[in-house]
Amino acid sequence: METKTNHGFMVEAGKDRFHEEANFLGSHFKCKVSTNDSREGMSVFDLTLIEKGGPPYHFHYTQDEWCYILEGEIVFKIGDDIFTAKPGDSVFAPRQIPHTFTKTSENLARMLVIYQPAGTMEEFYFQADEVPNGTLRDFEKLYRQHGMEIVGPPL
């Protein structure tokens, strides 16, 4: 992957930073700011949720996760709290607090997702893309390799 940590850059609408969109659990992930761009400070993804559903209930050991809804409706579970988010809403999942989400709208849903610090989320999405029909055991191992733990099923 090309990095430009010493220069500003622009990523066009609908494009991925490196033209390498990842797909995971019926969603498309377009990187807008790379781990390397921010010297591991953060990473930003434009996430398009095609299918209903979402990730397993999980937590990140060292990363906070912030989501800003652009289109559609997405239900989040963070700890014991449930939030229904619509365009313009944002949701924060602190590190070490279990969380998950699911698209509930009939049409596409989109959100910006920021991980801080960046960790290895880019690698995680590309590796998960290579295991499209993986078992829960496959994903538990992958989550652990990238600093996360699965603690329950998806919503």
C-alpha positions in Angstrom: 0.0 0.0 0.0 1.1 3.5 -0.8 1.3 5.9 2.0 1.6 9.7 2.1 2.2 10.7 5.6 4.1 13.8 4.7 1.5 15.3 2.3 -2.2 16.1 2.3 -4.4 14.1 0.0 -8.0 13.8 -1.2 -10.1 10.6 -1.7 -12.9 11.1 -4.2 -16.5 10.4 -3.2 -17.3 6.7 -3.5 -13.6 5.7 -3.8 -11.2 3.9 -1.6 -7.9 5.5 -0.6 -5.9 2.7 -2.3 -8.6 1.4 -4.7 -8.7 -1.9 -2.7 -12.2 -2.0 -1.1 -12.7 -4.8 1.4 -16.0 -6.7 1.9 -17.0 -8.3 5.2 -20.3 -9.6 6.5 -22.3 -8.1 3.6 -20.7 -4.7 3.9 -18.2 -2.8 1.8 -15.4 -1.0 3.5 -13.7 1.9 1.8 -10.6 3.3 3.5 -10.5 7.1 3.6 -7.6 7.6 6.0 -5.1 4.8 6.4 -3.3 3.7 9.6 -0.1 4.7 7.8 -1.4 8.2 6.8 -1.9 9.1 10.5 1.2 7.3 11.8 -1.2 4.8 13.5 -3.2 7.6 15.2 -6.5 6.7 13.5 -8.1 5.1 10.5 -11.3 6.1 8.8 -13.6 4.0 6.8 -16.8 4.7 4.7 -18.9 1.6 5.4 -21.8 0.7 3.2 -24.1 -1.9 4.7 -25.8 -3.9 1.9 -27.4 -6.7 3.9 -29.2 -6.7 7.2 -27.0 -7.9 10.1 -23.6 -6.9 11.4 -20.6 -8.1 13.3 -20.7 -10.3 16.4 -20.8 -8.7 19.8 -17.2 -7.8 20.4 -14.8 -5.4 22.0 -11.4 -3.8 21.2 -8.7 -3.9 23.8 -7.0 -0.6 22.8 -9.3 1.2 20.3 -12.2 3.5 20.6 -14.7 3.3 17.7 -16.8 6.3 16.5 -19.6 6.0 13.9 -21.4 8.8 12.0 -24.5 7.7 10.1 -24.8 9.0 6.6 -27.7 7.0 5.3 -30.3 4.5 6.5 -31.0 3.3 10.1 -28.6 1.2 12.2 -29.2 -0.2 15.6 -26.2 -0.3 18.0 -25.7 -2.3 21.2 -22.9 -0.9 23.3 -22.6 -2.6 26.7 -26.2 -2.8 28.0 -27.4 0.2 26.0 -29.3 0.1 22.7 -29.3 3.1 20.3 -31.2 3.5 17.0 -29.1 5.8 14.8 -30.3 7.7 11.7 -28.5 10.1 9.3 -26.7 12.8 11.2 -26.4 10.8 14.4 -23.1 9.6 15.8 -22.4 6.7 18.2 -19.3 6.1 20.3 -18.1 2.7 21.5 -15.3 3.0 24.0 -12.4 0.5 24.1 -13.0 -2.6 26.2 -16.8 -2.2 26.1 -18.6 -4.8 24.0 -20.5 -3.5 21.0 -22.2 -4.5 17.8 -24.6 -3.0 15.2 -27.1 -4.1 12.6 -28.7 -2.4 9.6 -32.4 -2.2 10.1 -33.4 0.0 7.1 -34.6 -1.7 3.9 -32.3 0.3 1.7 -28.6 0.7 1.9 -27.1 2.2 5.1 -23.8 4.1 5.2 -21.6 5.3 8.0 -18.2 6.7 8.6 -16.2 4.7 11.2 -13.2 6.0 12.9 -10.8 3.8 15.0 -8.5 5.5 17.4 -5.7 4.5 17.7 -5.8 2.9 14.3 -4.4 -0.5 15.3 -4.6 -3.1 12.5 -8.2 -2.6 11.3 -7.3 -2.3 7.6 -5.5 -5.6 7.8 -8.4 -7.2 9.7 -10.9 -6.2 7.0 -8.8 -7.5 4.1 -8.1 -10.8 6.0 -11.8 -11.2 6.9 -12.6 -10.6 3.2 -10.6 -13.7 2.4 -12.7 -15.9 4.8 -16.2 -15.1 3.4 -17.8 -18.4 4.7 -15.7 -18.7 7.8 -16.9 -20.4 11.0 -17.2 -18.6 14.3 -13.9 -20.2 15.3 -12.2 -18.8 12.3 -13.4 -15.3 13.1 -12.6 -15.6 16.9 -9.0 -16.3 15.9 -8.9 -13.4 13.4 -10.5 -11.0 15.9 -7.9 -12.0 18.5 -5.0 -11.5 16.1 -6.2 -7.9 15.7 -6.8 -6.9 19.3 -10.5 -7.8 19.7 -12.5 -10.5 21.4 -15.9 -11.9 20.4 -18.1 -12.1 23.4 -21.5 -12.9 21.8 -23.6 -13.2 18.7 -24.6 -10.4 16.3 -27.9 -8.5 17.0 
